[in-house]
């Protein structure tokens, strides 16, 4: 945002040929940019300078030293020491510098890591936080699944449920018709095929009901108990 650009003068853009300069300073490093305005835009060059103390911090935390490209990425996404500290305190495996940039870009924060752990989720792979956050898997979503009997669902299955849009209401709609304790794989299949519980018939019916989805026949008795 403009407020982050130290030394930037918005008025300089109003006059062609005016010098424009600013610095973007963040924990991993800084960009010093200068140029001239033209048509309310500015064209010029930026020089990147990595902060050696930040690189040393990563190495001390168990990560490797970032390449120049990774260092620039970490600066542009605004990586912070606090995220590394949260991973270390939680005893998660340290990501690569690129992985740290990915976590930061998806807004995986120390608070997100802590609240997910409090909800019973500590991914085996640190990179799984990227997928969880990208899908907006939140403690609130986890709590909603718990209320309909799906507590401590493995991370891989939790990702499948959220990716297909399986909600607690979707699960409850089947439970109200007598279909309880459906496996995650069955829930995912039903959601993917767009099958609604009211299309099945009376609760407990064992009669095979032929459905079609995109031209492929689906036998309901094969999907439901």
TAMOGI-V870039 format. One record per backbone hydrogen bond with DSSP energy under -1.0 kcal/mol. CO is the residue of the C=O (numbers start at 1). NH is the residue of the N-H. Records with the same first field share a line. If there is no record, write none. Layout:
# TAMOGI-V870039
CO = NH, NH
This chain:
# TAMOGI-V870039
1 = 4
2 = 5
4 = 6
5 = 8
6 = 23
9 = 12
10 = 13
11 = 14
15 = 18
18 = 37
20 = 35
22 = 33
23 = 6
24 = 31
28 = 51
29 = 26
30 = 49
31 = 24
32 = 47
33 = 22
34 = 45
35 = 20
36 = 43
37 = 17
41 = 38
43 = 36
45 = 34
47 = 32
49 = 30
51 = 55
52 = 56
53 = 57
54 = 58
55 = 59
56 = 60
57 = 61
58 = 63
59 = 62
67 = 71
68 = 72
69 = 73
70 = 74
71 = 75
72 = 76
73 = 77
74 = 79
80 = 84
81 = 85
82 = 86
83 = 87
84 = 88
85 = 89
86 = 90
87 = 92
88 = 91
96 = 100
97 = 101
98 = 102
99 = 103
100 = 104
101 = 105
102 = 106
103 = 108
104 = 107
109 = 113
110 = 114
111 = 115
112 = 116
113 = 117
114 = 118
115 = 119
116 = 121
117 = 120
125 = 128
126 = 129
127 = 130
128 = 132
129 = 133
130 = 134
131 = 135
132 = 137
133 = 136
138 = 142
139 = 143
140 = 144
141 = 145
142 = 146
143 = 147
145 = 150
146 = 149
154 = 158
155 = 159
156 = 160
157 = 161
158 = 162
159 = 163
160 = 164
161 = 166
167 = 171
168 = 172
169 = 173
171 = 175
172 = 176
174 = 179
175 = 178
178 = 180
183 = 187
184 = 188
185 = 189
186 = 190
187 = 191
188 = 192
189 = 193
190 = 195
196 = 199
197 = 200
202 = 205
209 = 220
211 = 218
213 = 216
216 = 213
218 = 211
219 = 222
220 = 223, 224
